Amino acid sequence: MTSVITICDTCKRDDWAERAANDGVELTDGEALATLVEAAAKGVAGVETRRHSCLMGCSHGCNVSLQATGKLTYTLGKFETTTEAAEGIVAYAALHAESKSGQVPFKQWPQAVKGHFITRIPPLPDA
């Protein structure tokens, strides 16, 4: 089954305005993370990505959510815009896709996602 990573493309880390003024940063941190996650997900079986403007987790930026039909949904945040973070998000999504319930044993979690979980939402009941 496919797991979808939704990346908030409007997230701005606390120092974004200063970096934009001093360093000419034009992309939001969310846009930068989305680009890295999309690149890391290319060719990974069972993983898709999409961007969304504002996941309403501004105090936890940069945020992503991980969803699949009939599985637990997770929101993860407080990511730096690094290749390591993006690869960890994608690796966790691949494990989520392989899992029947969406739950992944802690010992299998990539180091890059540990400490980044914000919420876990149970799947909606079948109609």
N, C-alpha and C positions, 0 to 999 in steps of 0.2 A: 504494500500500500504506500501511497505517496504522502510524505509529510511536507507541509508548506511552511517556509520561514517567511514571516512578514517583518520587514525592516522599516522602522520609523525613519523617514527621510527628512524630518524636520528637527530631529534631536540636535540640541546644541549643548555641549558640555559647559560647565560654569565659566571657563576661561575663553569661550569662543569669541565674544565681542572684543576682548583685548587682543587675541590672536588675529582677528579680522582687521583691526585697526593698525596693529604693529607689523604684521607679517603679510597682509593682503590676502588672507584666507578667504576664499569665495564660497566654497562648498560648506554646507552645514556638516557637522560631525556625522549626522545620520546618513547624508548622501555619501560621504566618504566610506562609512562602514558598509553601506549597501553595495557600493562598487566592489569592495573587497569580498563580501559574502557571495555576491553573484559570481565573481571570478572563481572562488573556492568551490562553488557548487556545480560548476560546469562539468558535466559528465558523471556526476555522482548519482547512482541509481537510487530512485525513491525519494529524491529531494528536489523541490522546486522553490523558487524565490519569488517574492513580489514586494513592491514598495507601497507604503501607505503613509499619508501625511497625518502625523500625530497619533500616537498610541496612548496619549494622556498619561505618560509616566515621566513627566519632565524632571522631577526630582531624582530620577534614576537613569537619566540618559547616558548612553545610547541604549535604546530598547529594541528588542525583537520579540515576536511571539512565534510559537511553534504549534501547528495544528494539523490534525488529520481526522477524518470522519470516524466517529466511534472511539476516539482515543482521548486521553488526557491532553489538555492544552496547557502550555507553559508560557509565562512571560519571563524574560530574562533581561537584565539591564546592567547599568554601570560599566559598560564596555568602553575600552579605549579603541581608537580606530587603527587597529593593527592587523597585520596578516595572521598573526597567531590567534587573535580573538576570532576572526572570521573563520579560520580553519577549524577551531574548536566548536563554534556554533554549527557549522556544517557537519562535522563528525558526530556531534550529538544528535542532529536531525536525522542522520542516516541510521543511528541506533534506534531512535524514536520510530522511524519508518519500519524497521525490522521487528519491533516489539508489538505483541498482540494488543496490549493495553495502552501503549505509549510510555509506560514506566520503564526506566532504564536503571539497572542496578548501579549504585553509587560507585562501586569498584570499576565500572566501565566508563564512567564520565571522563571526558577529556579534561585535563587540568585547566584549560582556558575557560571552562564554564563554571567551575566550582566557585561558589560564593556569589554567583550572578543571578540566582533564581529569585524572582520576585513573587510570582503566584503560580499555583497549580489549580486548574479548573477541571472538574469532572466533565465527561462527555454528556451531551444531552441524552435523555432516555429515548429509546426507539419509539416511534409514533405508533 
